[in-house]
């Protein structure tokens, strides 16, 4: 079972290389794939840990089955653009009942827009992302997918009361 799961992961990461839009994107994705393999070996043999997602050397653009996405260098954005990431939620969102036309989806903590873009093809979406840097990537991904008329993005936070709060953000994490 574990062997099959690892083979599936390797296949998914290899597939992602071909999602790179330009040759330089594909090269960067291949380099990141090699880092992931090295990371898995180091983790297993020497108990050394690091986050290989932080090691994109350049910004990349990917064309996926879910849409086109921009990932900025030295961020974890690439992690979210994978069939393995929250696969049960993606299955739910692409199922027959959810995919009927005509609804409104509110994406609180929209991050780089994976769910917003996935659902905007059939539903109107309100995308809420408080992190200003991540919000810029969300806007770019909305534009890349030509969904400006389907997604209403807001750079605000949702809280239980009307108050001013401080947002603490990790510069390597898009969300």
C-alpha positions in Angstrom: 0.0 0.0 0.0 2.7 2.5 1.0 4.7 1.5 -2.1 1.7 2.2 -4.4 1.1 5.6 -2.7 4.8 6.6 -3.2 4.6 5.5 -6.9 1.5 7.6 -7.3 3.2 10.6 -5.7 6.2 10.3 -8.0 3.9 10.0 -11.0 2.0 13.1 -9.9 5.1 15.2 -9.4 6.5 14.0 -12.8 3.2 15.0 -14.5 3.4 18.4 -12.9 6.7 19.0 -14.9 4.7 19.0 -18.1 2.3 21.6 -16.7 5.1 24.2 -17.0 4.0 26.7 -19.6 7.5 27.6 -20.9 10.6 25.5 -21.2 12.2 27.4 -18.3 9.1 26.5 -16.2 9.5 22.8 -17.0 13.2 22.9 -16.2 12.5 24.6 -12.8 9.7 22.0 -12.1 12.1 19.2 -12.9 14.8 20.7 -10.7 12.2 20.9 -7.9 11.1 17.3 -8.5 14.8 16.2 -8.1 14.9 18.2 -4.8 11.8 16.4 -3.6 13.4 13.1 -4.2 16.6 14.2 -2.4 14.5 15.5 0.4 12.7 12.2 0.8 16.0 10.3 0.9 17.6 12.7 3.4 14.5 12.6 5.6 14.4 8.8 5.6 18.1 8.1 5.9 19.4 11.0 8.0 16.3 12.5 9.5 17.2 15.8 7.9 14.3 18.1 7.1 13.9 21.1 4.9 11.1 22.4 2.8 11.8 21.7 -0.9 8.9 24.0 -2.0 10.9 27.0 -0.8 13.5 26.3 -3.4 11.9 27.5 -6.6 14.7 29.6 -8.1 12.4 31.5 -10.4 8.7 32.5 -10.8 6.8 29.9 -12.9 3.5 29.5 -14.7 1.7 26.2 -14.8 -1.2 25.1 -17.0 -3.1 22.5 -15.0 -6.4 20.6 -15.4 -7.8 23.2 -12.8 -6.6 26.3 -14.6 -3.4 28.3 -15.2 -1.4 29.4 -12.1 1.5 31.7 -11.3 3.8 30.6 -8.5 6.4 33.0 -7.2 10.0 31.9 -6.4 10.9 30.9 -2.9 7.3 30.4 -1.9 5.2 27.3 -1.1 2.6 28.1 -3.8 3.7 25.1 -5.9 2.6 22.8 -3.1 -1.1 23.8 -3.6 -1.1 23.1 -7.3 -1.2 19.3 -7.2 -3.8 16.6 -7.6 -2.6 15.3 -4.2 -3.3 18.6 -2.3 -6.7 18.3 -0.6 -7.8 15.8 -3.3 -11.0 14.9 -1.5 -12.1 18.6 -1.5 -11.2 18.9 -5.2 -13.3 15.7 -5.9 -16.2 17.2 -4.0 -15.9 20.5 -6.0 -15.8 18.7 -9.3 -18.6 16.3 -8.5 -21.9 16.5 -10.3 -23.9 18.2 -7.4 -21.3 21.0 -6.8 -20.7 21.6 -10.5 -24.2 22.6 -11.4 -24.3 26.1 -12.9 -25.7 29.1 -11.1 -24.4 29.2 -7.5 -22.3 31.6 -5.5 -19.1 30.3 -3.8 -17.4 32.4 -1.1 -13.7 31.4 -0.8 -12.5 32.7 2.5 -8.7 32.5 2.6 -8.6 32.2 -1.2 -4.8 32.0 -1.2 -3.6 31.9 -4.8 -7.1 31.0 -6.1 -7.1 27.2 -6.6 -10.7 26.7 -5.5 -11.9 30.1 -6.8 -10.6 29.3 -10.3 -11.8 25.7 -10.2 -15.4 26.8 -9.4 -15.6 30.1 -11.3 -16.1 28.2 -14.5 -19.7 27.4 -13.4 -20.3 29.6 -10.3 -19.8 33.2 -9.4 -17.1 33.5 -6.8 -16.3 35.9 -4.0 -12.6 35.4 -3.2 -11.3 36.8 0.1 -7.6 36.9 0.8 -6.1 39.1 3.6 -2.4 38.8 2.7 -1.4 41.6 0.3 1.4 39.7 -1.4 -0.8 36.6 -1.9 -3.7 38.8 -3.0 -1.4 40.1 -5.9 -0.9 36.4 -7.0 -4.6 35.7 -6.7 -5.3 38.7 -9.0 -2.7 37.5 -11.5 -4.2 34.0 -11.5 -7.7 35.4 -12.0 -6.3 37.4 -15.0 -4.4 34.4 -16.4 -7.6 32.4 -16.4 -9.7 35.2 -17.9 -12.2 35.1 -15.0 -12.4 38.7 -14.0 -16.1 38.7 -14.7 -16.7 35.6 -12.6 -14.5 36.2 -9.5 -14.9 39.2 -7.2 -11.6 39.4 -5.2 -11.4 41.3 -1.9 -8.1 42.0 0.0 -9.7 41.9 3.5 -9.8 39.5 6.4 -12.9 37.9 8.0 -13.3 38.1 11.7 -16.1 37.6 14.2 -16.3 41.4 15.0 -15.5 44.6 13.3 -12.0 45.4 14.5 -8.5 46.2 13.3 -6.0 43.4 13.6 -2.4 42.7 12.6 -1.7 40.1 10.0 1.4 38.0 10.6 2.5 36.4 7.4 5.4 34.0 6.5 7.1 35.5 3.4 7.6 32.0 1.9 3.9 30.9 2.3 1.4 32.4 -0.1 -1.5 32.1 2.3 
